[in-house]
Amino acid sequence: MNKYVISIFLITGLFLPSCSPKPESVTPQEAKQIAEEAYIYAYPMLEHYKMMFAMAMYPESGAYTAPFNVLFNNPKLNGPEDTIIVRPNNDTFYSGVWFDVSNQPEIMEVPEITDGRYYSFQIIDMYTHNIDYIGTRKTGFDAGTYMFVGPNWDGETPEGISKVIYSEGNYLLALGRTQVFGPADVEKAQEIMKGYKVMSLGEYLGQENQITASPLLNLPPYNPAKVKDENFIGYFNALMAMAKIHPSEKELFEKFAKIGIEPGKPFNPDDYDPEIIAAINEGIQSGMEKIKEASMELGQRKNGWQLIANAFGTREAMQGKYLTRAAAAYFGLWGNDLEEAFYPETTFDADGEELDGSKHNYLLHFEADQLPPAKSFWSMTMYKLPAQLLIENEINRYVIGSATDGLKYNDDGSLDIYIQKENPGKDKVSNWLPAYDGPFSLQSRFYWPDPDALDPLYAPPAVKKEKV
């Protein structure tokens, strides 16, 4: 395994006084408008970098997983004791690797999947585009070897490579999910994860790897205050130095340059008139307000379920949709393409009242022709509010769905799910999703949804109060 020696400097040249020429003359009004537009563009990149810094660059962060180009696996299903991440998944194990391909390509190997189990690696670039997928939907169940290359690579593809995945930037994330068929399946799922391998191209070719560190790790340490004021320009410039400006955005970056946004350019607020700095900060604030407002309008509501579509995708799918991309990052980083997974969510019942397990029992009834249209699997997860965490219950069930052992369908093919805090009895316990004794949220997850369910978007039936 290629072990990178990571060195992080607390002060970098990107924030030292510079001898660069003063920014192009610009009025305060122009500076505000450009800063607003630039901040909306940069926001998802800054959020992505926040996670990259915490997970791969700063071992003391509390969220650290592994250094660059080293695979990390989390072979544990989330439970009520897991409180760091809100709305945790109880269907899959997570894996991942932060790739640094600035020196050479990196290789990922995946094993053959023989039991029909869903798995995927979502490949996310520095812009938060989902540039590709490896897994059940996209590449099938066969074993494969994939090569990840950066914008400056011009070498040859060696034999045995199933596909080359090209990135516009030198850093990218492969986020993996491996389905678990319940507690009894944990060990088998863990064995599959052991088959995921990452190595450098040199290692793949059997060559001695002399590289011990990336020359580009002089990125500024993430500072939550500095990414929210004029200093975001320094971060933006540092990140863009790791990528190539897309041809379609050349004019956009020429405009951004009027306030000092240029790939790799040092940033020093003293190079600016105070009124320009004030205008830039006003633009940042107005940009953030637009991002928050847009995040509330990402989807539509049907049968009480919030449906979000087309908020994540490839560059082609998201081209020019900078506010949507930023709003999606604010709502939740690293969402899947709609074709890969779909996540309806609700906090309301059929009467428009908030779901509350201390007040009512509920029934979610699917007619035979209403069952969730997922080619891989579907599930419903219970979260207590406002914490958005899993709840303790007597049967240790936090999710119910197509993979639930013993789930009973009615004679006509329909399905009833009982959502309540108390055990409904032995005849119904197989279909019981224990509810929180208070306000709660239901999160659906449909993995590899049927294309017919995406246009128009499928919504589960409304959750109804059960008659007692």
Secondary structure, DSSP 4 states (H G I P E B T S, - for coil): ---------SS-GGGS---PPPPPP--HHHHHHHHHHHHHHHHHHHHHHHHHIIIII-TTSS-----TT--EEE-S---TT--SSSS--SSEEEEEEEEE-SSS-EEEEE----S---EEEEEE-TT--EEEEEEHHHH-SS-EEEEEE-TT---PPPTT-SEEEE-SBSEEEEEEEEE--SGGGHHHHHHHHTT-EEEEHHHHTT------S-TT--PPPP-TTGGGSTTHHHHHHHHHTTB---GGGHHHHHHHGGGT--TT----GGGS-HHHHHHHHHHHHHHHHHHHHHHTTSEEEETTEEEE-SSS--HHHHTT-HHHHHHHHHH-TTPPPTTTEE--EESB-TTSPBPBTTT--EEEEE-GGGS--EEEEEEEEEEETTTTB----TT---EEETT-TT----TTS-EEEEEESS---TTTGGGEEEPPSSBEEEEEEEEEE-GGGBTTBP-PPPPEEPP-
